[in-house]
Amino acid sequence: MTNQNTEQFISGFAVEPDAARQARERAEQGDIPALAPAAASTLTVLARAVGAKAVVEVGTGTGVSGLALLAGMDPEGVLTSVDIEHEHQALARTAFTKFGVPGRRFRLIAGAALEVLPKLTDEAYDIVFIDGDKLEYGECVEEALRLLRPGGVLVLNDALWQGKVADDTNEEDETIVIREALYALQEREDLATTLLPVGDGLLVAVR
Ligand SMILES: C[S@@+](CC[C@H](N)C(=O)[O-])C[C@H]1O[C@@H](n2cnc3c(N)ncnc32)[C@H](O)[C@@H]1O
């Protein structure tokens, strides 16, 4: 595991645009979790690396991760972002607009992930980013693998879950669900999978 100096250095290394900083401040004010800066910059890099034109996000929040994805995506790419809380999406819409993202580049769907994801098209997406309810990670991963095109990238946030996933003695429900999702992905021979210790952990798998 990285030491504290290294963690601070990695976190400070990620440069955020003003709109992302403001979205993060909104998240703090509303007590809504937001993606850590280093994890956000990882999303931007991944989106740029695959030239992402179509991305699905579960857990819009105030738009921190959405801004990071949009910053790396193809200039005509479309982000589809799902959140059960309409108010969170209103904050994200403001953040995207402030960042100068035209409305045609994002589709905000207010609803429960497990009701919305099954309605999206098979193999149509370059990236699926999951950052919603931890207890639904298993089902969301299954849906994500259906949605991704071959070569598409799955990213699971909070994969280390405050150190609890690595702690064998921790048997909280969220921890168990995340841990099982990680091992299920690791075991699949059709995926290339890695676990990155940025933010609270990103599981990245290429289909
Ligand atoms: C960790 S926050 C997302 C933060 C966001 N990705 C960001 O970086 O700004 C989790 C979000 O998931 C949403 N959420 C919780 N349960 C959900 C569900 N069952 N379906 C869809 N969204 C859900 C919450 O309303 C919250 O906005």
The ligand as an ORCA input file, in Angstrom:
! r2SCAN-3c Opt
* xyz 0 1
  C     -20.818      8.176     -4.728
  S     -22.135      9.143     -5.301
  C     -21.684      9.433     -6.977
  C     -20.625     10.482     -7.124
  C     -20.330     10.848     -8.550
  N     -19.938      9.693     -9.338
  C     -19.262     11.914     -8.584
  O     -18.060     11.573     -8.619
  O     -19.611     13.096     -8.542
  C     -23.360      7.916     -5.476
  C     -24.608      8.349     -6.227
  O     -25.360      7.180     -6.511
  C     -26.727      7.499     -6.400
  N     -27.459      6.241     -6.163
  C     -27.591      5.562     -4.979
  N     -28.314      4.454     -5.175
  C     -28.638      4.418     -6.490
  C     -29.390      3.516     -7.304
  N     -29.938      2.409     -6.786
  N     -29.529      3.788     -8.616
  C     -28.971      4.923     -9.147
  N     -28.255      5.810     -8.425
  C     -28.094      5.561     -7.127
  C     -26.799      8.492     -5.255
  O     -27.964      9.288     -5.337
  C     -25.500      9.284     -5.441
  O     -25.719     10.469     -6.184
*
